[in-house]
């Protein structure tokens, strides 16, 4: 009796998909490059300074509010660190 036929050995899941689809690596590369270019074009950030719609204005307001919160937090952190530093110096000099 003859041994059963051997299955092909694949190194990755993508190789299996390409083999099943009959696609080649060159076709995959071209298609992937085209898809990535389209994705990057869609993902370009819109400038927050020039909102064109009501939704754009809301986004600009949201970004500006986030920036203000981060600036205020940084200022409060600086004050807290200065206060802690002064307390440490006072504690060392009196103790």
C-alpha positions as CSV (number, residue, x, y, z in Angstrom):
1,X,0.0,0.0,0.0
2,X,1.3,3.5,-0.9
3,X,1.9,6.1,1.8
4,X,-0.6,9.0,1.9
5,X,0.3,12.2,0.0
6,X,2.4,14.7,1.9
7,X,0.9,18.0,2.8
8,X,2.8,21.1,1.8
9,X,4.7,22.9,4.6
10,X,3.8,26.5,5.2
11,X,5.9,29.0,7.2
12,X,3.1,31.4,8.0
13,X,-0.7,31.9,7.9
14,X,-0.3,34.4,5.0
15,X,1.5,31.7,2.9
16,X,-1.5,29.4,3.5
17,X,-4.0,32.2,2.4
18,X,-1.9,32.9,-0.7
19,X,-1.7,29.3,-1.6
20,X,-5.5,28.8,-1.2
21,X,-6.3,32.0,-3.2
22,X,-3.7,31.2,-5.8
23,X,-2.2,34.6,-5.3
24,X,1.5,35.3,-5.6
25,X,3.7,37.3,-3.3
26,X,4.1,40.0,-6.0
27,X,0.4,40.4,-6.3
28,X,0.0,40.6,-2.6
29,X,2.7,43.2,-2.3
30,X,1.2,45.4,-5.0
31,X,-2.3,45.1,-3.5
32,X,-1.0,45.7,0.0
33,X,1.0,48.8,-1.1
34,X,-2.1,50.2,-2.8
35,X,-4.3,49.5,0.2
36,X,-1.8,51.1,2.6
37,X,-1.5,54.2,0.4
38,X,-5.3,54.6,0.5
39,X,-5.4,54.1,4.3
40,X,-2.7,56.7,4.9
41,X,-4.6,59.1,2.6
42,X,-7.8,58.6,4.6
43,X,-5.9,58.9,8.0
44,X,-4.4,62.3,7.3
45,X,-5.3,64.5,10.3
46,X,-7.5,67.5,9.6
47,X,-6.2,70.8,10.9
48,X,-8.0,71.8,14.1
49,X,-7.6,75.5,13.4
50,X,-10.0,75.5,10.4
51,X,-13.1,73.6,11.2
52,X,-15.4,73.4,8.2
53,X,-18.5,71.7,9.8
54,X,-20.2,71.7,13.1
55,X,-18.5,68.4,13.9
56,X,-15.2,69.9,13.0
57,X,-15.8,72.7,15.4
58,X,-16.7,70.3,18.2
59,X,-13.4,68.4,17.4
60,X,-11.5,71.7,17.6
61,X,-13.1,72.6,20.9
62,X,-12.3,69.1,22.3
63,X,-8.7,69.4,21.2
64,X,-8.3,72.9,22.7
65,X,-9.9,71.8,26.0
66,X,-7.5,68.9,26.2
67,X,-4.6,71.2,25.6
68,X,-5.7,73.6,28.3
69,X,-6.2,70.7,30.8
70,X,-2.6,69.4,30.0
71,X,-1.2,72.9,30.4
72,X,-3.0,73.4,33.7
73,X,-1.8,70.0,35.0
74,X,1.8,70.8,34.1
75,X,1.6,74.1,35.9
76,X,0.1,72.4,39.0
77,X,2.8,69.7,38.9
78,X,5.5,72.4,38.8
79,X,4.0,74.1,41.9
80,X,3.6,70.8,43.7
81,X,7.2,69.8,43.0
82,X,8.5,73.3,44.1
83,X,6.5,73.0,47.4
84,X,7.8,69.5,48.1
85,X,11.3,70.7,47.3
86,X,11.0,73.6,49.7
87,X,9.6,71.3,52.4
88,X,12.5,68.9,52.0
89,X,15.0,71.7,52.3
90,X,13.2,73.0,55.4
91,X,13.1,69.6,56.9
92,X,16.8,69.0,56.3
93,X,17.8,72.3,57.8
94,X,15.6,72.0,60.9
95,X,16.2,68.3,61.5
